[in-house]
Amino acid sequence: MIVDYYCDHRIDVNALQADGRWNAEVRIRRTLSPDKPDVHHVTCYKLRADHAEHSALIWAQRWIDLQMNDGPEPARQ
């Protein structure tokens, strides 16, 4: 699964089989940047490869959002 453009990033998700279940490898690269992509292994433990890819895509989008916003918002007091 490839998302060409999400908030100035490209996301490439590949399902990986692990113990009869599926996890995913995620590559996140800033668009038009010569930097190497960030590679993450996401433990999804799903029954189907497409479900693992979808879960990893959601994880990657949240990761990008947190990186762009300098982390999660502080707790309200």
C-alpha positions as CSV (number, residue, x, y, z in Angstrom):
1,M,0.0,0.0,0.0
2,I,1.4,3.4,-1.0
3,V,0.1,6.8,-0.1
4,D,1.9,9.3,-2.4
5,Y,1.1,12.4,-0.5
6,Y,0.1,12.9,3.1
7,C,1.1,16.2,4.8
8,D,4.3,16.5,2.6
9,H,5.2,12.8,3.2
10,R,5.1,9.6,1.2
11,I,4.0,6.4,3.1
12,D,4.9,2.9,1.9
13,V,3.4,0.1,3.9
14,N,4.2,-3.6,3.4
15,A,2.6,-6.5,5.2
16,L,5.0,-9.1,6.8
17,Q,4.0,-12.5,8.0
18,A,4.8,-13.4,11.6
19,D,3.8,-16.6,13.3
20,G,0.7,-17.1,11.1
21,R,-0.4,-13.5,11.6
22,W,0.5,-10.2,9.9
23,N,2.5,-7.2,11.0
24,A,3.7,-4.4,8.8
25,E,6.8,-2.4,7.8
26,V,6.3,1.3,7.2
27,R,8.6,3.6,5.3
28,I,7.9,7.3,5.7
29,R,9.8,9.8,3.6
30,R,9.4,13.5,3.3
31,T,8.3,14.5,-0.2
32,L,11.1,16.0,-2.4
33,S,13.7,15.4,0.3
34,P,17.1,13.7,-0.3
35,D,16.9,12.2,3.3
36,K,16.6,8.5,3.9
37,P,13.1,7.3,4.8
38,D,12.2,6.5,8.4
39,V,11.6,2.7,8.6
40,H,9.4,1.3,11.4
41,H,8.1,-2.2,12.2
42,V,4.5,-2.0,13.4
43,T,3.2,-4.9,15.4
44,C,-0.4,-5.3,14.2
45,Y,-0.9,-9.1,14.7
46,K,-3.9,-9.1,12.3
47,L,-5.3,-12.2,10.5
48,R,-5.2,-10.7,7.0
49,A,-2.4,-8.8,5.3
50,D,-4.7,-5.9,4.1
51,H,-5.9,-5.4,7.7
52,A,-2.3,-5.1,8.9
53,E,-1.5,-2.6,6.1
54,H,-4.5,-0.5,7.0
55,S,-3.6,-0.5,10.7
56,A,0.0,0.5,9.9
57,L,-1.2,3.3,7.6
58,I,-3.3,4.8,10.4
59,W,-0.3,4.4,12.7
60,A,2.0,6.2,10.2
61,Q,-0.5,9.1,9.7
62,R,-0.7,9.6,13.5
63,W,3.2,9.5,13.7
64,I,3.5,12.1,11.0
65,D,0.8,14.3,12.7
66,L,2.7,14.1,16.0
67,Q,6.1,14.9,14.4
68,M,4.6,18.0,12.7
69,N,3.0,19.2,15.9
70,D,6.1,18.5,18.1
71,G,4.4,15.8,20.0
72,P,1.1,15.3,21.7
73,E,-0.7,18.2,23.3
74,P,-0.2,18.6,27.0
75,A,-3.0,17.5,29.3
76,R,-5.6,20.2,30.2
77,Q,-5.6,21.4,33.7
